[in-house]
Amino acid sequence: MPRQHPATKPRLTHLAADIPALPKKQPPAQIRSRHAIFVCDAKRRHTFSAPTCFPLGKIILTQGDDIVVIGYMIYHLEAKMVTINCDMGESFGIYAFGDDAACMPFVTHANIACGFHASDPVVMRDTLRKAKAAGINVGSHPGLPDREGFGRRRMQMRRDEIYALIMYQTGALQALAAAEGLTLSHIKPHGALFGMAQNEMHVAEGVADAAEALGLPVIAYSDCCMSEVFTRRGIPFSCEFYADLDYGDDGRQIISRAHESVAPEAVAEKVRRAVLEGMTTAVSGKDVSVVAESICVHSDTPNAIAVAKAVHQVLMDEARLTTA
C-alpha cells in the first residue's frame, strides 16, 4: 500500500530508443497520449501521472511517481495500483454505528477506532475478528479524545501529546490484534486529527514520531504538512482520496460532523477521474489536483455499502485494485 519516499525509484520505462527527446526550442503546444511529457529542472522533484495532457514549456505539477528529469523527455509510467480503506469499529457499548461486516468484502484495509473518538475494547476485538474472517488488512484509527464530537472537532495539542495519544491507542489495538494472530498494517489518523496533521507541522511531526516508533506506514494526504514531513523523514505513506466527501478549492476534503448519502454512480466516476487523471471537482465547480493511492469509504455514510461496492467495481474495471 504505502510508497517509501523518496527512497523508492519510480516505476517507468524509458522509451528514448523509440521516441527521441523533444527539442527544447519551439516544442509542440501539447501532446495527448499515454506518454507523460516531463518538464522540470535538476534541482526540484515533482510528481506526474499518465495518461493526461501536459502543456510544454513550463514546470508541470501533477500527481504520480516522484522523478527528476532535465529537459523534455518522454517516459511511459506503469499504471499505479490503488487500495480501498474504510473507518470501522466505531460503535461502543450498546450504540451501533455502521455495518462493518457488510462493507468488508469491498475494501482492502480496515481502519479500526481505538477508543478515543469511538469504540471500546470489545468492539475493537470483535472488529479485528471480522476483518480476519474477511481476509483484509487492519490498522489503527486513532482520534482525538472527543466522543461527543466524534473526533471531528479540532483541539490544541502539543507534538508530544499527539505522539502519546497515537501510541496509546495503537498499542491497545496491537495487543488485541496479537491475541487474534494479526499484525497491524498501518495507521490512519481520524477526523480532526487528520485535518490538523494536514495543516500543522507539529501535529504531522507527532504522527511521524509515533509511526516511526511503531514501524508502521501511514495513510496520509498529498501536498500538505504530512507529505512534507513524512517525505523528509522517510516515513512510508500512501495518499488518500475521499470517495464520499466534498472537496474545497484548496484540494482538501471538507470534514463534516455527519455524512449524507451520495449517489454510487457519481462516486464511481469521481474515483475513476481521481485515479486516472489526478483531478476532482470542488464544490465551487473548480477542478483541483488530488492523489488517489488509497480510496476512503466512510462506514457512517448512510449508503456506505452501495458506495463501497461502486468504488470496488470501478477499480476492478480499471484493473487498479490491489490489497498490498
Secondary structure, 3 states (H helix, E strand, C coil): CCECCCCCCCCEEECCCCCCCCCCCCCCCEEEECCEEEEECCCCCEEECCCEEEECCCCCCCCCEEECCCEEEEEEECCCCEEEEEEECCCECCECCCCHHHHHHHCCEEEEECCCCCCCHHHHHHHHHHHHHHCCEEEEECCCCCCCCCCCCCCCCCHHHHHHHHHHHHHHHHHHHHHCCCCCCEECCCHHHHHHHHHCHHHHHHHHHHHHHHCCCEEECCCCHHHHHHHHHCCCEEEEEECCCCECCCCCECCCCCCCCCCHHHHHHHHHHHHHHCEEECCCCCEEECCCCEEEEECCCCCHHHHHHHHHHHHHHCCCECCC
